[in-house]
Each structure stands twice: as C-alpha cells, then as structure tokens.
Amino acid sequence: MTLPYHKVKIEHEKFGTLVNESFVNSIQFKLFLKMIQGCIELKNDLTFYNGTDFLVHIPFKYLVESIILTSTDSYSLVEHYVQKSKMEI
C-alpha cells in the first residue's frame, strides 16, 4: 500500500539547507506552509518548536532570501513506521 507524503525544503544561498521536512499528514503540511507564508507576509521570523526535539528559527531577513520548495511523493506503509516527521510526533 502506498500513501502520499509531502516535503518542504527551505534553501539559502549562503547557509545551505535550512529546513528539509517530510509530512505524512497533509493538514500539518498545509499548516506549516501557512505559517511560512504568514511569516513572509507579516515580516516575522520563522520560529517553530514541536515541544520535544525539533526547533527551527529563521530570521525574516534570511527567510525572504531563501528558496522554498515543496513536493509530493509516495511511500509504503513500512517506510511510514521507519521515518516519521519530527513535527508529527
């Protein structure tokens, strides 16, 4: 059985890859994208902490200089149990 998963990648010319996350839950993916969009529109820093083990803080200056890429791929149910997003835990 294969299911879709979503990826978001934020890359900066000077710092390289700032965020590279995969989401199994499409709603969490959409919320994360809306958070990124809101930070860009409101000129705020992108700061997120999931409460356990994932913290990201990107100042607005570097966020607007970055390239933000999203994609959707497929994975098997076995891969789901092996690799799960830090934000979904």
Biopython code that builds the backbone (N, CA, C, O; Angstrom):
import numpy as np
from Bio.PDB.StructureBuilder import StructureBuilder

atoms = [
    (1, "MET", "N", (0.844, -1.170, 0.000)),
    (1, "MET", "CA", (0.000, 0.000, 0.000)),
    (1, "MET", "C", (0.894, 1.240, 0.000)),
    (1, "MET", "O", (1.782, 1.361, 0.843)),
    (2, "THR", "N", (0.670, 2.143, -0.921)),
    (2, "THR", "CA", (1.452, 3.376, -0.966)),
    (2, "THR", "C", (0.559, 4.562, -0.631)),
    (2, "THR", "O", (-0.605, 4.626, -1.027)),
    (3, "LEU", "N", (1.137, 5.491, 0.104)),
    (3, "LEU", "CA", (0.428, 6.695, 0.526)),
    (3, "LEU", "C", (1.250, 7.917, 0.136)),
    (3, "LEU", "O", (2.472, 7.830, 0.025)),
    (4, "PRO", "N", (0.591, 9.056, -0.072)),
    (4, "PRO", "CA", (1.352, 10.267, -0.412)),
    (4, "PRO", "C", (1.980, 10.902, 0.829)),
    (4, "PRO", "O", (1.420, 10.831, 1.923)),
    (5, "TYR", "N", (3.136, 11.518, 0.650)),
    (5, "TYR", "CA", (3.711, 12.341, 1.701)),
    (5, "TYR", "C", (4.228, 13.617, 1.073)),
    (5, "TYR", "O", (4.563, 13.651, -0.111)),
    (6, "HIS", "N", (4.289, 14.654, 1.867)),
    (6, "HIS", "CA", (4.616, 15.988, 1.385)),
    (6, "HIS", "C", (5.949, 16.431, 1.972)),
    (6, "HIS", "O", (6.265, 16.139, 3.125)),
    (7, "LYS", "N", (6.724, 17.142, 1.158)),
    (7, "LYS", "CA", (8.027, 17.618, 1.605)),
    (7, "LYS", "C", (8.102, 19.128, 1.444)),
    (7, "LYS", "O", (7.558, 19.689, 0.493)),
    (8, "VAL", "N", (8.775, 19.775, 2.373)),
    (8, "VAL", "CA", (9.071, 21.199, 2.267)),
    (8, "VAL", "C", (10.567, 21.367, 2.525)),
    (8, "VAL", "O", (11.127, 20.795, 3.460)),
    (9, "LYS", "N", (11.184, 22.160, 1.679)),
    (9, "LYS", "CA", (12.622, 22.385, 1.783)),
    (9, "LYS", "C", (12.880, 23.881, 1.631)),
    (9, "LYS", "O", (12.420, 24.503, 0.674)),
    (10, "ILE", "N", (13.616, 24.450, 2.577)),
    (10, "ILE", "CA", (13.996, 25.858, 2.524)),
    (10, "ILE", "C", (15.509, 25.910, 2.372)),
    (10, "ILE", "O", (16.250, 25.432, 3.231)),
    (11, "GLU", "N", (15.954, 26.495, 1.268)),
    (11, "GLU", "CA", (17.384, 26.565, 0.982)),
    (11, "GLU", "C", (17.831, 28.014, 0.852)),
    (11, "GLU", "O", (17.170, 28.831, 0.211)),
    (12, "HIS", "N", (18.967, 28.314, 1.475)),
    (12, "HIS", "CA", (19.560, 29.646, 1.426)),
    (12, "HIS", "C", (20.891, 29.545, 0.694)),
    (12, "HIS", "O", (21.615, 28.560, 0.840)),
    (13, "GLU", "N", (21.207, 30.563, -0.092)),
    (13, "GLU", "CA", (22.430, 30.544, -0.893)),
    (13, "GLU", "C", (23.682, 30.435, -0.028)),
    (13, "GLU", "O", (24.616, 29.713, -0.375)),
    (14, "LYS", "N", (23.704, 31.146, 1.093)),
    (14, "LYS", "CA", (24.896, 31.172, 1.952)),
    (14, "LYS", "C", (24.923, 30.018, 2.952)),
    (14, "LYS", "O", (25.974, 29.418, 3.177)),
    (15, "PHE", "N", (23.774, 29.702, 3.553)),
    (15, "PHE", "CA", (23.707, 28.731, 4.645)),
    (15, "PHE", "C", (23.337, 27.317, 4.206)),
    (15, "PHE", "O", (23.433, 26.385, 5.004)),
    (16, "GLY", "N", (22.927, 27.142, 2.985)),
    (16, "GLY", "CA", (22.536, 25.821, 2.508)),
    (16, "GLY", "C", (21.103, 25.482, 2.893)),
    (16, "GLY", "O", (20.241, 26.360, 2.932)),
    (17, "THR", "N", (20.850, 24.220, 3.175)),
    (17, "THR", "CA", (19.510, 23.767, 3.529)),
    (17, "THR", "C", (19.182, 24.151, 4.966)),
    (17, "THR", "O", (19.859, 23.727, 5.903)),
    (18, "LEU", "N", (18.138, 24.958, 5.128)),
    (18, "LEU", "CA", (17.712, 25.397, 6.457)),
    (18, "LEU", "C", (16.656, 24.462, 7.042)),
    (18, "LEU", "O", (16.695, 24.142, 8.230)),
    (19, "VAL", "N", (15.725, 24.031, 6.216)),
    (19, "VAL", "CA", (14.666, 23.107, 6.641)),
    (19, "VAL", "C", (14.480, 22.082, 5.533)),
    (19, "VAL", "O", (14.440, 22.428, 4.352)),
    (20, "ASN", "N", (14.369, 20.819, 5.927)),
    (20, "ASN", "CA", (14.073, 19.731, 4.992)),
    (20, "ASN", "C", (13.202, 18.737, 5.736)),
    (20, "ASN", "O", (13.714, 17.819, 6.377)),
    (21, "GLU", "N", (11.897, 18.910, 5.656)),
    (21, "GLU", "CA", (10.957, 18.096, 6.421)),
    (21, "GLU", "C", (9.961, 17.389, 5.515)),
    (21, "GLU", "O", (9.589, 17.897, 4.457)),
    (22, "SER", "N", (9.542, 16.218, 5.946)),
    (22, "SER", "CA", (8.508, 15.444, 5.265)),
    (22, "SER", "C", (7.309, 15.310, 6.195)),
    (22, "SER", "O", (7.462, 15.149, 7.406)),
    (23, "PHE", "N", (6.125, 15.377, 5.618)),
    (23, "PHE", "CA", (4.884, 15.273, 6.382)),
    (23, "PHE", "C", (4.021, 14.155, 5.821)),
    (23, "PHE", "O", (3.803, 14.074, 4.612)),
    (24, "VAL", "N", (3.534, 13.301, 6.698)),
    (24, "VAL", "CA", (2.590, 12.264, 6.310)),
    (24, "VAL", "C", (1.174, 12.836, 6.341)),
    (24, "VAL", "O", (0.332, 12.487, 5.513)),
    (25, "ASN", "N", (0.932, 13.699, 7.285)),
    (25, "ASN", "CA", (-0.379, 14.307, 7.464)),
    (25, "ASN", "C", (-0.467, 15.571, 6.611)),
    (25, "ASN", "O", (0.284, 16.521, 6.833)),
    (26, "SER", "N", (-1.373, 15.589, 5.641)),
    (26, "SER", "CA", (-1.490, 16.725, 4.729)),
    (26, "SER", "C", (-1.969, 17.988, 5.441)),
    (26, "SER", "O", (-1.629, 19.094, 5.020)),
    (27, "ILE", "N", (-2.746, 17.847, 6.501)),
    (27, "ILE", "CA", (-3.219, 19.018, 7.245)),
    (27, "ILE", "C", (-2.058, 19.700, 7.955)),
    (27, "ILE", "O", (-1.972, 20.928, 7.946)),
    (28, "GLN", "N", (-1.164, 18.934, 8.570)),
    (28, "GLN", "CA", (0.007, 19.515, 9.216)),
    (28, "GLN", "C", (0.928, 20.174, 8.191)),
    (28, "GLN", "O", (1.542, 21.203, 8.475)),
    (29, "PHE", "N", (1.021, 19.592, 7.019)),
    (29, "PHE", "CA", (1.818, 20.177, 5.945)),
    (29, "PHE", "C", (1.243, 21.537, 5.545)),
    (29, "PHE", "O", (1.984, 22.512, 5.413)),
    (30, "LYS", "N", (-0.066, 21.601, 5.355)),
    (30, "LYS", "CA", (-0.713, 22.861, 4.982)),
    (30, "LYS", "C", (-0.544, 23.914, 6.075)),
    (30, "LYS", "O", (-0.311, 25.086, 5.777)),
    (31, "LEU", "N", (-0.661, 23.503, 7.337)),
    (31, "LEU", "CA", (-0.474, 24.453, 8.444)),
    (31, "LEU", "C", (0.952, 24.987, 8.485)),
    (31, "LEU", "O", (1.162, 26.172, 8.746)),
    (32, "PHE", "N", (1.929, 24.128, 8.232)),
    (32, "PHE", "CA", (3.323, 24.563, 8.226)),
    (32, "PHE", "C", (3.566, 25.546, 7.075)),
    (32, "PHE", "O", (4.264, 26.544, 7.253)),
    (33, "LEU", "N", (2.994, 25.268, 5.900)),
    (33, "LEU", "CA", (3.128, 26.187, 4.773)),
    (33, "LEU", "C", (2.455, 27.519, 5.060)),
    (33, "LEU", "O", (2.986, 28.572, 4.706)),
    (34, "LYS", "N", (1.286, 27.482, 5.699)),
    (34, "LYS", "CA", (0.602, 28.729, 6.062)),
    (34, "LYS", "C", (1.417, 29.526, 7.070)),
    (34, "LYS", "O", (1.413, 30.756, 7.032)),
    (35, "MET", "N", (2.116, 28.842, 7.970)),
    (35, "MET", "CA", (2.969, 29.519, 8.935)),
    (35, "MET", "C", (4.127, 30.206, 8.202)),
    (35, "MET", "O", (4.471, 31.344, 8.519)),
    (36, "ILE", "N", (4.720, 29.528, 7.238)),
    (36, "ILE", "CA", (5.808, 30.124, 6.456)),
    (36, "ILE", "C", (5.300, 31.339, 5.683)),
    (36, "ILE", "O", (5.934, 32.394, 5.689)),
    (37, "GLN", "N", (4.166, 31.188, 5.026)),
    (37, "GLN", "CA", (3.591, 32.280, 4.256)),
    (37, "GLN", "C", (3.256, 33.471, 5.155)),
    (37, "GLN", "O", (3.511, 34.619, 4.792)),
    (38, "GLY", "N", (2.685, 33.195, 6.325)),
    (38, "GLY", "CA", (2.346, 34.262, 7.267)),
    (38, "GLY", "C", (3.578, 35.016, 7.735)),
    (38, "GLY", "O", (3.541, 36.240, 7.865)),
    (39, "CYS", "N", (4.664, 34.307, 7.990)),
    (39, "CYS", "CA", (5.910, 34.957, 8.411)),
    (39, "CYS", "C", (6.454, 35.863, 7.318)),
    (39, "CYS", "O", (6.973, 36.942, 7.603)),
    (40, "ILE", "N", (6.336, 35.430, 6.069)),
    (40, "ILE", "CA", (6.822, 36.251, 4.955)),
    (40, "ILE", "C", (5.943, 37.490, 4.788)),
    (40, "ILE", "O", (6.459, 38.597, 4.635)),
    (41, "GLU", "N", (4.628, 37.314, 4.816)),
    (41, "GLU", "CA", (3.712, 38.433, 4.616)),
    (41, "GLU", "C", (3.778, 39.448, 5.756)),
    (41, "GLU", "O", (3.732, 40.655, 5.518)),
    (42, "LEU", "N", (3.885, 38.959, 6.993)),
    (42, "LEU", "CA", (3.906, 39.852, 8.151)),
    (42, "LEU", "C", (5.309, 40.309, 8.533)),
    (42, "LEU", "O", (5.487, 41.064, 9.489)),
    (43, "LYS", "N", (6.301, 39.847, 7.781)),
    (43, "LYS", "CA", (7.707, 40.194, 8.012)),
    (43, "LYS", "C", (8.171, 39.803, 9.414)),
    (43, "LYS", "O", (8.816, 40.579, 10.120)),
    (44, "ASN", "N", (7.818, 38.561, 9.795)),
    (44, "ASN", "CA", (8.216, 37.994, 11.083)),
    (44, "ASN", "C", (9.264, 36.902, 10.873)),
    (44, "ASN", "O", (9.390, 36.342, 9.784)),
    (45, "ASP", "N", (10.012, 36.614, 11.939)),
    (45, "ASP", "CA", (10.929, 35.475, 11.907)),
    (45, "ASP", "C", (10.117, 34.189, 11.905)),
    (45, "ASP", "O", (9.034, 34.132, 12.487)),
    (46, "LEU", "N", (10.635, 33.164, 11.256)),
    (46, "LEU", "CA", (10.004, 31.843, 11.281)),
    (46, "LEU", "C", (10.574, 31.084, 12.475)),
    (46, "LEU", "O", (11.745, 30.705, 12.476)),
    (47, "THR", "N", (9.748, 30.867, 13.482)),
    (47, "THR", "CA", (10.161, 30.144, 14.673)),
    (47, "THR", "C", (9.136, 29.060, 14.957)),
    (47, "THR", "O", (7.935, 29.324, 15.021)),
    (48, "PHE", "N", (9.628, 27.824, 15.127)),
    (48, "PHE", "CA", (8.750, 26.698, 15.421)),
    (48, "PHE", "C", (9.457, 25.735, 16.361)),
    (48, "PHE", "O", (10.630, 25.416, 16.169)),
    (49, "TYR", "N", (8.739, 25.275, 17.376)),
    (49, "TYR", "CA", (9.239, 24.259, 18.301)),
    (49, "TYR", "C", (8.116, 23.273, 18.547)),
    (49, "TYR", "O", (7.014, 23.671, 18.924)),
    (50, "ASN", "N", (8.377, 21.985, 18.337)),
    (50, "ASN", "CA", (7.316, 20.988, 18.480)),
    (50, "ASN", "C", (7.122, 20.507, 19.916)),
    (50, "ASN", "O", (6.246, 19.679, 20.168)),
    (51, "GLY", "N", (7.914, 21.003, 20.856)),
    (51, "GLY", "CA", (7.736, 20.645, 22.254)),
    (51, "GLY", "C", (8.640, 19.537, 22.735)),
    (51, "GLY", "O", (8.737, 19.301, 23.939)),
    (52, "THR", "N", (9.313, 18.843, 21.814)),
    (52, "THR", "CA", (10.198, 17.756, 22.244)),
    (52, "THR", "C", (11.605, 17.857, 21.654)),
    (52, "THR", "O", (12.579, 18.000, 22.393)),
    (53, "ASP", "N", (11.714, 17.783, 20.329)),
    (53, "ASP", "CA", (13.058, 17.647, 19.765)),
    (53, "ASP", "C", (13.313, 18.395, 18.462)),
    (53, "ASP", "O", (14.347, 18.178, 17.831)),
    (54, "PHE", "N", (12.408, 19.263, 18.043)),
    (54, "PHE", "CA", (12.599, 19.971, 16.778)),
    (54, "PHE", "C", (12.368, 21.454, 16.981)),
    (54, "PHE", "O", (11.265, 21.877, 17.326)),
    (55, "LEU", "N", (13.415, 22.247, 16.765)),
    (55, "LEU", "CA", (13.339, 23.699, 16.881)),
    (55, "LEU", "C", (13.950, 24.304, 15.625)),
    (55, "LEU", "O", (15.049, 23.930, 15.215)),
    (56, "VAL", "N", (13.234, 25.236, 15.023)),
    (56, "VAL", "CA", (13.772, 25.974, 13.880)),
    (56, "VAL", "C", (13.493, 27.459, 14.110)),
    (56, "VAL", "O", (12.390, 27.848, 14.494)),
    (57, "HIS", "N", (14.512, 28.271, 13.870)),
    (57, "HIS", "CA", (14.366, 29.724, 13.953)),
    (57, "HIS", "C", (15.124, 30.322, 12.778)),
    (57, "HIS", "O", (16.351, 30.238, 12.710)),
    (58, "ILE", "N", (14.386, 30.924, 11.855)),
    (58, "ILE", "CA", (14.993, 31.559, 10.688)),
    (58, "ILE", "C", (14.585, 33.024, 10.715)),
    (58, "ILE", "O", (13.401, 33.334, 10.579)),
    (59, "PRO", "N", (15.542, 33.931, 10.886)),
    (59, "PRO", "CA", (15.206, 35.357, 10.849)),
    (59, "PRO", "C", (14.592, 35.743, 9.503)),
    (59, "PRO", "O", (14.925, 35.168, 8.466)),
    (60, "PHE", "N", (13.698, 36.717, 9.539)),
    (60, "PHE", "CA", (12.971, 37.150, 8.344)),
    (60, "PHE", "C", (13.929, 37.497, 7.213)),
    (60, "PHE", "O", (13.672, 37.163, 6.056)),
    (61, "LYS", "N", (15.012, 38.154, 7.535)),
    (61, "LYS", "CA", (15.997, 38.575, 6.536)),
    (61, "LYS", "C", (16.468, 37.393, 5.689)),
    (61, "LYS", "O", (16.584, 37.509, 4.470)),
    (62, "TYR", "N", (16.738, 36.261, 6.331)),
    (62, "TYR", "CA", (17.223, 35.081, 5.614)),
    (62, "TYR", "C", (16.083, 34.283, 4.993)),
    (62, "TYR", "O", (16.273, 33.604, 3.984)),
    (63, "LEU", "N", (14.907, 34.362, 5.591)),
    (63, "LEU", "CA", (13.747, 33.646, 5.051)),
    (63, "LEU", "C", (13.374, 34.178, 3.676)),
    (63, "LEU", "O", (13.110, 33.399, 2.761)),
    (64, "VAL", "N", (13.348, 35.510, 3.521)),
    (64, "VAL", "CA", (12.954, 36.083, 2.226)),
    (64, "VAL", "C", (14.045, 35.921, 1.173)),
    (64, "VAL", "O", (13.767, 36.026, -0.021)),
    (65, "GLU", "N", (15.281, 35.667, 1.597)),
    (65, "GLU", "CA", (16.369, 35.425, 0.647)),
    (65, "GLU", "C", (16.438, 33.952, 0.227)),
    (65, "GLU", "O", (17.215, 33.593, -0.657)),
    (66, "SER", "N", (15.640, 33.118, 0.851)),
    (66, "SER", "CA", (15.695, 31.670, 0.619)),
    (66, "SER", "C", (14.744, 31.229, -0.476)),
    (66, "SER", "O", (13.800, 31.934, -0.834)),
    (67, "ILE", "N", (15.020, 30.044, -0.994)),
    (67, "ILE", "CA", (14.129, 29.385, -1.937)),
    (67, "ILE", "C", (13.335, 28.347, -1.157)),
    (67, "ILE", "O", (13.908, 27.548, -0.417)),
    (68, "ILE", "N", (12.019, 28.361, -1.322)),
    (68, "ILE", "CA", (11.144, 27.412, -0.623)),
    (68, "ILE", "C", (10.550, 26.479, -1.663)),
    (68, "ILE", "O", (9.854, 26.913, -2.582)),
    (69, "LEU", "N", (10.833, 25.188, -1.507)),
    (69, "LEU", "CA", (10.375, 24.172, -2.448)),
    (69, "LEU", "C", (9.464, 23.175, -1.742)),
    (69, "LEU", "O", (9.736, 22.768, -0.612)),
    (70, "THR", "N", (8.387, 22.785, -2.410)),
    (70, "THR", "CA", (7.509, 21.742, -1.876)),
    (70, "THR", "C", (7.345, 20.660, -2.929)),
    (70, "THR", "O", (7.479, 20.915, -4.126)),
    (71, "SER", "N", (7.054, 19.452, -2.470)),
    (71, "SER", "CA", (6.808, 18.346, -3.391)),
    (71, "SER", "C", (5.952, 17.296, -2.709)),
    (71, "SER", "O", (5.821, 17.271, -1.485)),
    (72, "THR", "N", (5.376, 16.435, -3.525)),
    (72, "THR", "CA", (4.579, 15.319, -3.031)),
    (72, "THR", "C", (5.121, 14.036, -3.662)),
    (72, "THR", "O", (5.290, 13.950, -4.878)),
    (73, "ASP", "N", (5.386, 13.055, -2.826)),
    (73, "ASP", "CA", (5.875, 11.760, -3.276)),
    (73, "ASP", "C", (5.023, 10.666, -2.658)),
    (73, "ASP", "O", (4.111, 10.941, -1.878)),
    (74, "SER", "N", (5.322, 9.431, -3.009)),
    (74, "SER", "CA", (4.615, 8.285, -2.431)),
    (74, "SER", "C", (5.577, 7.471, -1.585)),
    (74, "SER", "O", (6.783, 7.465, -1.831)),
    (75, "TYR", "N", (5.043, 6.791, -0.594)),
    (75, "TYR", "CA", (5.841, 5.913, 0.247)),
    (75, "TYR", "C", (4.996, 4.720, 0.656)),
    (75, "TYR", "O", (3.767, 4.752, 0.590)),
    (76, "SER", "N", (5.678, 3.673, 1.079)),
    (76, "SER", "CA", (4.956, 2.488, 1.519)),
    (76, "SER", "C", (4.664, 2.600, 3.013)),
    (76, "SER", "O", (5.251, 3.430, 3.707)),
    (77, "LEU", "N", (3.781, 1.786, 3.487)),
    (77, "LEU", "CA", (3.395, 1.807, 4.894)),
    (77, "LEU", "C", (4.570, 1.432, 5.794)),
    (77, "LEU", "O", (4.652, 1.917, 6.922)),
    (78, "VAL", "N", (5.467, 0.592, 5.329)),
    (78, "VAL", "CA", (6.649, 0.210, 6.108)),
    (78, "VAL", "C", (7.544, 1.422, 6.324)),
    (78, "VAL", "O", (8.064, 1.620, 7.423)),
    (79, "GLU", "N", (7.731, 2.242, 5.281)),
    (79, "GLU", "CA", (8.553, 3.448, 5.402)),
    (79, "GLU", "C", (7.953, 4.431, 6.394)),
    (79, "GLU", "O", (8.682, 5.186, 7.036)),
    (80, "HIS", "N", (6.637, 4.430, 6.524)),
    (80, "HIS", "CA", (5.962, 5.327, 7.466)),
    (80, "HIS", "C", (6.413, 5.059, 8.898)),
    (80, "HIS", "O", (6.652, 5.996, 9.659)),
    (81, "TYR", "N", (6.526, 3.813, 9.261)),
    (81, "TYR", "CA", (6.921, 3.483, 10.621)),
    (81, "TYR", "C", (8.408, 3.709, 10.860)),
    (81, "TYR", "O", (8.825, 3.959, 11.991)),
    (82, "VAL", "N", (9.200, 3.623, 9.816)),
    (82, "VAL", "CA", (10.637, 3.820, 9.945)),
    (82, "VAL", "C", (10.986, 5.304, 10.026)),
    (82, "VAL", "O", (11.813, 5.705, 10.845)),
    (83, "GLN", "N", (10.363, 6.112, 9.186)),
    (83, "GLN", "CA", (10.682, 7.536, 9.128)),
    (83, "GLN", "C", (9.416, 8.359, 9.283)),
    (83, "GLN", "O", (8.513, 8.286, 8.449)),
    (84, "LYS", "N", (9.349, 9.143, 10.352)),
    (84, "LYS", "CA", (8.208, 9.999, 10.613)),
    (84, "LYS", "C", (8.721, 11.389, 10.920)),
    (84, "LYS", "O", (9.777, 11.541, 11.535)),
    (85, "SER", "N", (8.003, 12.381, 10.509)),
    (85, "SER", "CA", (8.432, 13.765, 10.718)),
    (85, "SER", "C", (8.582, 14.093, 12.191)),
    (85, "SER", "O", (7.810, 13.614, 13.021)),
    (86, "LYS", "N", (9.564, 14.901, 12.516)),
    (86, "LYS", "CA", (9.788, 15.328, 13.906)),
    (86, "LYS", "C", (8.632, 16.185, 14.397)),
    (86, "LYS", "O", (8.366, 16.246, 15.597)),
    (87, "MET", "N", (7.937, 16.855, 13.464)),
    (87, "MET", "CA", (6.837, 17.718, 13.862)),
    (87, "MET", "C", (5.555, 16.942, 14.104)),
    (87, "MET", "O", (4.628, 17.471, 14.718)),
    (88, "GLU", "N", (5.478, 15.724, 13.648)),
    (88, "GLU", "CA", (4.261, 14.936, 13.801)),
    (88, "GLU", "C", (4.295, 14.060, 15.045)),
    (88, "GLU", "O", (3.320, 13.363, 15.328)),
    (89, "ILE", "N", (5.366, 14.078, 15.775)),
    (89, "ILE", "CA", (5.493, 13.223, 16.967)),
    (89, "ILE", "C", (4.768, 13.851, 18.130)),
    (89, "ILE", "O", (4.755, 13.289, 19.226)),
]
sb = StructureBuilder()
sb.init_structure("model")
sb.init_model(0)
sb.init_chain("A")
sb.init_seg("    ")
for serial, (resi, resn, name, xyz) in enumerate(atoms, 1):
    if name == "N":
        sb.init_residue(resn, " ", resi, " ")
    sb.init_atom(name, np.array(xyz, "f"), 0.0, 1.0, " ", f" {name:<3s}", serial, name[0])
structure = sb.get_structure()
